[in-house]
Amino acid sequence: MKHLLQAIFNEPITPMDCRAIKHLGFDGVRIDAQGIWDLAGMKALLDQVLDAGLWPLVILLDGRACAWLPQGTAVELRNEPDIEGPTPAIYRDLLYGMRATCNFYGLELWAGVVSNLIDRGFNYLSAIADALPDRVSVHWYPHRPWLQAQGHEGRTREEEVEELRRTIGDREFGVSEFGFHTAKVCRGFWWWKRCRALTDDEAYEAIRAEFQFWSEQGAAFATLYQLNDGFGDGPLDRYGIRDICTRWKRQAEVLL
């Protein structure tokens, strides 16, 4: 199984960062290129990744950017369409076109990219099942960061994977996002308010276990979200393996 890091969002990172990611043991990076509109922009994202020996998984908005990618590049069609859209019917039509375009340019297409292994994601995959390529990507996040061992909606973790396999058949699958943030999560009100957050050490252990879980389940790759912390204190700002001062956190050592 390949170990990936979500690292690029429509802006290139430095060659030094790419080499560091490789040194930390990651095999590749996931690249959000949905906002790239020309060959020069795509080349700026990819060149340092390829030079560092990292495997790129590139998120595209549609097939127009396929001509700008080296033959054999792995691509995903959009991100979490079960949340962000389009509807399953529109995504099916996009998929048929994307499959033909990727075949023409010799690209490796991963699709589905649903937000989680929950009913919403399974229903979306079921609705597009006849249009799916041979490779399907999904995301997985816990209900709360410390509930890694629990599935969703009454399923165990293993039952979620079994449901995925029933939905996609014998297609190969990869996990293009998972992660554990270290922001406070609070429940209740006033005297009954309780807050909890993972420590960096706890997040480190959770990430190690998650990579192991997906390897045991036969995933082709699993992608840790993400490279950098944000500037706020909310959950989306606390997934990084590097803080806002570009210092590597404990989580960065997970593959060493």
Beta strands, then each sheet from edge to edge (+ up, - down):
strand 1: 2-9
strand 2: 28-32
strand 3: 55-60
strand 4: 74-77
strand 5: 108-114
strand 6: 135-140
strand 7: 172-178
strand 8: 185-187
strand 9: 194-196
strand 10: 221-225
sheet 1: 1+ 2+ 3+ 4+ 5+ 6+ 7+ 10+ 1+
sheet 2: 8+ 9-
end
